Amino acid sequence: MKSRQFVDIIKQGHLVIPLYFLKNYKKLKLTLEEFVFLMYLYQLGDKCLFNPSKYQEELGLELPKVMEYIDALTGKGFIQVEVVKNEKELMEEVVLLDGFYRKLSLSMVEESNENSNSQSNIFEIVEKEFGRTLSPMEYEIIRAWLDNDMSEELIKEAIKEATFNGVSNLRYIDKILYEWGKLGIKTAKDVDDNRHKRAQRREEEADSNIDLDIVDWDWFDDDSE
């Protein structure tokens, strides 16, 4: 999806912006206070009247602080204060949020591209391990893992597990991921911890299977001589 389309979706209110922006405002070099003030302006609409006294009263801030936030957001390109004609042909000052929409849409495009690159890497890794091109069905299986928020890290570990067992089959890897999900395994560290526990259990079982006849042998009553 192109940047322009993101802008249109945002303006039409189809996205819950505060939640997304809350997660990403630091990447855009905003302080928490600037973020909160920007969200306040956003709630007032695309072309809200420039009225610092109103902002001061509704936010409970000192006027110098309000002007500081306005200057900061203007300097960083998130808002513009311009004089325009209203419906009655009268001139008035308004706050424009076009810069905010533009920066937010660019951030979303970058994130979308990063996710696409991550998916491509997973497909390439699996093909390299299998030594062949994946079938359409196999692509769908991998895409289903990613759609279910399966981490790239965990998928790589499952591929290693299957390769170690001499199996180059996505159904087998899918079964591994399913079983790990039931055990609450989500990271490479979880996988290592689980392998360690399994190794310990095998050692304990081996110890418990020692031939009791040999252990209980009465060496002093041995008449075999």
N, C-alpha and C positions, 0 to 999 in steps of 0.2 A: 504494500500500500504506500502511495506517495505521501510526502509531507503535507501537501495541500489538502488531501483527503482527511488526514488526521486533524488538521485545523478545523475543517467543517464539522467533523464528528464531535470535537470538543465543544465548539460553539453551540451545537444543537443539544448539548446536555446528555449525550449518550454515554459519556464516561464519568465515573466517579473520580473527579480530579483530585480532591484533597488526599485521598488514600494513596494514589499513585505518586503524587507530588511530594507527600510526606516522606516516602521512601527514597526520593531522588533529589530533594532540594539541595543537599550538600554537594552533589555532583555539579550543580549549577552555581556553586559558590555563593549561596545565600545563607545568612544566619537564621536561626530559628525565629527570632523576632521579626526579621524581614519577611520570612515565609508566612507567619501568622498575619502580618499586615497585608501582604499580597492576597492571601485568601479572603480577607475581609473585603478588599476592593473587588475581588472576583464575585463575591456574593452580591455586590451592589449592581453588577451588570457590566456589559461591554463599554458603555459610554456614560459612566456615572458622573454626576456633577462634581467638579473639583471644589470640595468644601472642607478644608482642614478643621474648621471649628466643629463641624458635625462629627468628623472622625475622632476628634479629641474627646467629645462628650460621650460617644457611644463606646469607645474603647477604654475610657478612663485614663487617657495619657495626657502628658503635658504637651502643649502646642509645639515647643521646640523639638520634642521627640517625634511627633507626627511629621514635621517638616524634614527631620533627619532621615526617616524611613522613605519618604517621598523622593528625596534627593538621591538616596542610595539605590532605590529601584529604578529611578530614571537613569542614573549613571550606568547601571548594569544592563540597561536596555529592556527591562521588563514592562515598563509603563511609559506613556507619553502624556504630557499635559498640553492640550491644544485648545485654541479658541475656534468654535464652530457656530454655525447658525442653527437655531432650534426650529421647531415646526412653526413658530410664530415669527420667524425671520429675525429673531433677536440673537445677538452674539452672547455666547456663554462659554465658560471654561469647563472642559470635560477631561476625564482620565480615560485614555485608550489602553486597552490590554492586548493589542496586536502583538507586541513584543513577547509577552508572556505566552500566548498561544504558539507563536513561532518557535520559541525555545523549547517548549514542552513537546511539540510535535517532532522536532529534531531529535530530542532525547529518546522519544518512543521509536523513531526510525532506527536509531543507533542500537537500541536494545533489541529490536526485531532482527536486525542484521547479525548481531552477536549470537542470538538463539539459532538462526539459520546456519551460521558457521559451525556452531557446536554440533548440530544435527549432522551436517556433512562430515564432520570429523568422525563421528561414531560410525557412520556407514563405511567410511574408508578403513577404519580400524578393523571392523568385522570382516570386510573383504580381504584385507591383508592377512588376517589370522586364518581365514578359510582357504586363501589362495585361489579365489575365484570371484566372479561377479555375483551379487545377490539377486535372487529372483524377486518379482513383484510382491509375492506373498511375504517373503522375508523382509522386504522394505516396510510392509505394513505392520509386521510384528514389532520391528524396531521403533517405528513411529508411535505405536501404541505405548511402548515403554516410556518414551519421552513425553507423550501426552498425559501420562499418569504420574508425571513429576519424578520419574526414575532418574537418579543422578548419573552423569557420565562416568563418574568415579566408580559407582556400584556396578554399572554395566561392564566396565573394563575388568573388574574383579571376577564377575561371573564368566566372562570370556576366558580369563586365565584358568578358572576352575575347570571349565569344560575342556580346554586344551590340555591341561594337566592329566585329565582322565581320558584323553585320546578321543574326544567326541567333538565333531565339527557340525553341530546341529543346533539351529536356533530354538527348536522346541525344547531341547535339553537345557539350554541356557535360560529359556523362559521358566522352566520348572525350578531351576536354581533360584532365580529371582523371586519366584512365588514362595518358595520355602523360606528364603531369607526374610521376605516380607512378613511371614507369619511369626518369625522369631524376633522381629523388630530390628533387623539388621539394615542399616541405612548408609554406612560409610565403610571405607577400606579398613579402618581401625576395628569396626564391629566385626568385619570378616575375619581379621587376624585373631581377635579375641575368641571368636567361635571356633576357629581351627585349633587354637591352643586348648580349649576346653574339650574338644573331641579327642585330641591326642591324649590328654590326661585320662579321659574315660577309657580309651582303648588300653592304656597301660594298667589301669585299675582292674579292667576285665581280664587282662592277661594274667595278672597276679592272682586273681581269684580262681583261675582255671588250672592252677598247679595240681598235679596228680596227688591226691590225698593219700593214696596207698604208699607212695614213696615217702611222703612226709612222715607218715605214721609207722614206717618200718622199724621193727624192733631189732636193731643191729646186734644186740647182745644175745638174742635167742635164735640167731640165724644158724640152722643146722645143715646148710648146704654143703659144708665141708665133709 
